[in-house]
Amino acid sequence: MWFTFLFIGKGRTSRIISTSNELTFVHLTIRADGGSDIGYGHLVRTTALAREAHSRGHTVTYATTTPSAVRDVCSVPIETVTLPVRDDPSPFVDWIRRTNPDVAYTDAYPVDTNYQCAVREQIPLVVAQDDARHTICADAFVNGNLYANELTYDYVEPEPVWHLGPEYLLLRDEVARLAKETPPWRETVSEVLITMGGSDIRGMTPTAMCALDGLEANLTVVIGPGFSNGNEIRRMASDVEICCSVVETPPNLLELMFDADLAITACGSTVYELLALGTPAVAVVQAANQRHIASVLNDKNLATVLPFDTSVADIRAAVFDLLDNPVQRRRYRENGQNIVPATGSKNVCDVVISTSEQSFL
């Protein structure tokens, strides 16, 4: 992997954080947004960090343009500060100056190079980014995706500390617990799950349901918090000839994933949870930023991947191919659990806390 760097002519204000050998607690601010229009992936993964930090006694504040979505997703006590716009750093920087948190963690596409530099001038900064779209201005950089080491990153001096690959993939605590157990195995598929994440951006859930018409299995369909097609999904459940149940934002979602013989999902955060749990999957590209994941899933034989313009016939063919091929389903299970560890939340929290202890000269 090659790194190039750019110089951006911005100085940083001097800020000293005292350190000692005693246990200290920090105030972490997370900059992330989510919702039905932009998806819930950024919130799902950052709340895994929030839970880990909270479990260690640290204070967490979300700086977000979508506070209600944060509260819907995050299950631990956190503060929220509402920002008026996504791409202007000024309101966030003003809040940092008034509140003086110890470290910032950003996971939002509008947090570009200038935004990062403005924040980094105030406090230590950890940037999470799925791709190399922005030149990085941070003290530490996190990309937990399977393809993270294959990208070329530009950065502003001084060079950030790099944390790349699935060992830094943020997964929910329940994933880590279930991943330690042996998932059920049935040679004949009897439990199928459709889960497109927090929001069904392209409305693919009814399409996937239609593809399973006539299948002799139990089908569970998940409606996420940001779905706008819930009524269509419920109507489809009545139309298809399959034993179908529809559940809305189920608290036991991860257990449903763990128990499934086969899942149909998008190529977003949910597919990583399925890999860690060992659930064979048909993964559908729902957005342009999912194509990197889709490529690696296909190249490493981790799932059956379908393109952006997938049809009912495409999904049906992929599913029935796996129904007749338990060897391939088992291969997906083993490959997924081998490549995606469930310790990413602990590792990223370690990165954030160690970054907060840096001194700015």
N, C-alpha and C positions, 0 to 999 in steps of 0.2 A: 504494500500500500504506500502510495506517494502522498506527501503533504507539501502544499505550497502555502506561502503566507503573503498577506497584504499588510501594509502599514496604513493605519487610519489615524489622522492627526488629532487625537483626543487624549488629553491627560486624564488621570484618575485622581480623585481626591484622596487624601491620606486618611486611613481609618485603621486603627489598631484594635484587634480583639485579643484580650488577655487570655492566656491559657495556663493551666496548671495540671498537676498530676491527679487532682481530685475530679470526681465526676461532675460535669457541668451540663446544664440544660440550655438548649438554644431555642430561639424563635425562628421558625422556618416559614417563609411565605412562598406559596405555590401559585404561579401564574398559569392558569389553564381555563379553557371554556369548553362547553359542550351543549348539545341539544339536538332536536329532531332535524334541524337544517344542516348542521355540520357534523353530526355523529357524536357518540358518547365515548369513543375510544380514549381520548385524552383524559377525560375525567375518570374513567374506570381505572386506568393505569396509575394516574397520579394519586387517586385515593388509596391505592395499595401502599404508596409511599407515606401518605398521611397516616394511615393506620399503624404502619411500622414505627414511624416517628412518635406518634402518640403513645404507643405501647412502651416506649423507652422514656417517657416522661417529658418529651419536648412539646413545645407549643406550635400549633400549625394555624396559619391564616391563609385562606384562599383569596387571591386578587383576581376577579373574574367579571366578565360581562354577563354571565349567566348564573347568578347566585342561586336561583331556585333549582336549577339542574344540579348544581354542586350539592345542595342539601338533599336532593332526591337520591343521589348516588353514594354520597359519603355517609358512612354509618358511625363515625366516631365524632366526638365533640370538636368542632372547629369553628373558628371565626371566619366571616366572609366580609370582604370589602368590595363594593360594586364599582366597577370601572365603566365610564360612559362609552368608550370606543375600544376596539380590539387592537388597532395598529399604531396608536399614538402613545409613546412611553411617558409623556408628561404627567398624566394623572397618577400613574403607578409610582413614578419617581417622587412626586410630591408626597404621596402617602409614605413612602420609604423614609423620606427626610423627617416627617413628623413622628413616625412610629419607631424607627430605628431597629428593624429586625436584624437578625444575625446573618442570614443567608437567604438567597432566592433560588428557586428552582422553576424554570420555565419550560412549558410544553405546549406551545401554540404556534401555528404556522405564521401568523402576522408578527411574531416576535423576530424581526429581521435583524440584520447586523447593527444598524443604528439604534434600534430598541435595546439590543443586548448591551451595546457599549454604554448607553445612558444608564442602564441599571448597574452595570459593572463598576461605573465610577463611584457608586454609592456603597455597595456591599459586595461580598463574595458571591459569585454567580455560577450556578450549574445549569447548563443548557441541555435539554433533551430534544432530539431532532430525528425524524425518521429518514431523512435524506440529506443531500448536500446542497440544498437549494440556496442557503444563506451562508455567507462567510461568517465564521464563528468568532465571537468576541466573548470569551468566558474563561473562568478559571478551571472548570472541568466540563467535559462534554460526555454525554451518555447517548448511545444508540444501541438498544437491546435487540434489534432485529437480526434475523438470521443472515442478512446480507450486509450487515454494518461494516465488516472488514473489507468489503469489495469496493467501497466508495472512496472517492478522492475528496478530501475536505480542504477548503481554504480557511485560514484563520488570521486573526489579528494578533500581533505580538503583545505580550508573551504567550507562547504556545500553551494551550490548555492541556490538562491531563486527560488522556483518552481512556474511555471505558466502553469498549465495543464488544458486541456479541450477546448471545442469549443468557449468559450469566448475569447480565444487567437488565434482563427483561422483567418488567414489573407485572406480577401476577397476584391475584387476590390470595389472602391467607388461607382460605378454604381450599384453593388449588393445591397449595403446598401440603396441606393435611391429607387430602384425598390422593395426591400423587404418591404418597408413601404406601398406599394400600394396593392390593392386586385387583384390577378392574374385572368385572364379570366377563366371561367368554362363552358365547353360544355359536356353534358352527352354523346354525340357521338363524338368520337375523329375525328377531321378534320385536325389538324396541328401536324405533327410528325417531330422531329429534330434528326439528327444523328450528334453527336459531340464527337470526341475521344480525345479532348484536343489539345495541340500545336503540338504534333507529334503522328502519328498513329503507335506506336512502332511495333505492330504485324500485321499491315495491315488488321484490322478487319472492316474497313468502307465498302469496297465492299461486305463483307460477310453479314453485317447488311442490306445493300441495297437489296441484293438478297433475304433476308428473308422477305422483305416487298413487294415482287412482287405480283401485283394484289390487293393490299390494296386500298380501295376507300378513299383516304385522300391526303392532300398536304404534300409532303416530302421535307424538306430542309436539304441538306447535307453540312457540313462545312469542308473545307480543311484548316488545320492549317498551320502556317509558317514553320513547320518542316516536313511536309508530303513529302514522296518520291513516293507516289502512286497516285498522282493527275490525271495522264492520265488514269489509270485504273478506278478511280472513275468516271471520265467523260464518259468513254465508258460504264460503268455499268448503268449510268443515262439514256443512250440511249436504253439500253437493257431491263430494267425492266418496267413492265406495271404499272406505278404509276405516278401521276403528280409530277415530281421531278425537283427541282432547286438546282444547286451546287454553293456555294459561297465560295470565298477564302479569309481567314482572314478578315471577315466582321467587320466593325467598330461597328455595332449594334448587335454583337453576344449575349450580355446579354439580349437585348430586344427579340431576337429570342428565347432564353431560356424561358423568362418570358411568351411569347405568346404561347408556345407549349403546347399541351394537353398531350404529351408523348415524352420522349427523350430516345435515346439509347446512352450510354456513357461508358467511361472507369471508373474504380474505383480510379481515381486520384483526382486532385484539382477540376476539372470541376464538379464532382459529388457533392461536397460541395456547389458550387454555385447553382446548381439545387435544392438542399435541401433548401437553404436559400430563393430561389425564389418560392418554392412551386410547382416545376414541377415534376410530377411523372416520374420515370425513370426505365429503364432496364439497369443495370450496369454490365459490362463485365470486369473480371479480365484480365488485359493486362500485368502485371509484378508481380514478386514475392512480391515486397514491397507493393502491393495493397491488399494483402490478409487480413491484419489486418482490413482495412476499410471495405472490403467485408463482413467479419464476423460480424462486428457491424451493418452494413446496414441490414443484414439478421436477426440478433437477435432482433433488435429494430424495425423491420417492417418498414424500411425507403425506401426500393426499392426492386425490383426483381433482385436478384443477380445470375449471371451465371459464371461458373468456367473458368479457364484458357483455357481448351480445348473445348470451346463452338463451336457448329456447326451452320450452317444455320437453321437446323430444331429446334435446341434449342432456338435460338433467335425468330424464327417465333412463336413457341409455347408460349413463354413468352409474346410476344407482343399481340397476339390474345387473350390470357387469360385476359390481362388488358383491351383490347378493350371491352370485354363482362362484365367487372366488374367495373363500375364507383364507387362503394362503396370503393373498394380497392384503386383506383386511388385517391379518395378524402382523404382516410386515409394516403396514402403516403404524400400527400400535407400537411396535418395538422401536421403530425408527424415531417416532415422535418423542417418546419418553427418553430416549437416549440423547436427543439433541437439545431438548428444552428442559433445563433444570428448574426447580421451583423455589430457588433461593434468591431470585433477583431483587425482591423488596428489601431484604436484609443487606444485600450488596450495595444497592443504590443509596440506602439510608446511610451506610458507612461512608460512601463518597460525599454525600451532602454534609454530614457532620464534620468530616475531616476538612472539607473545603471551608466550612464556617470558622475553623480555627486558624486560617491563614492570616498573616499580617500584610497590609498594604503599605508599601513604602513610598 
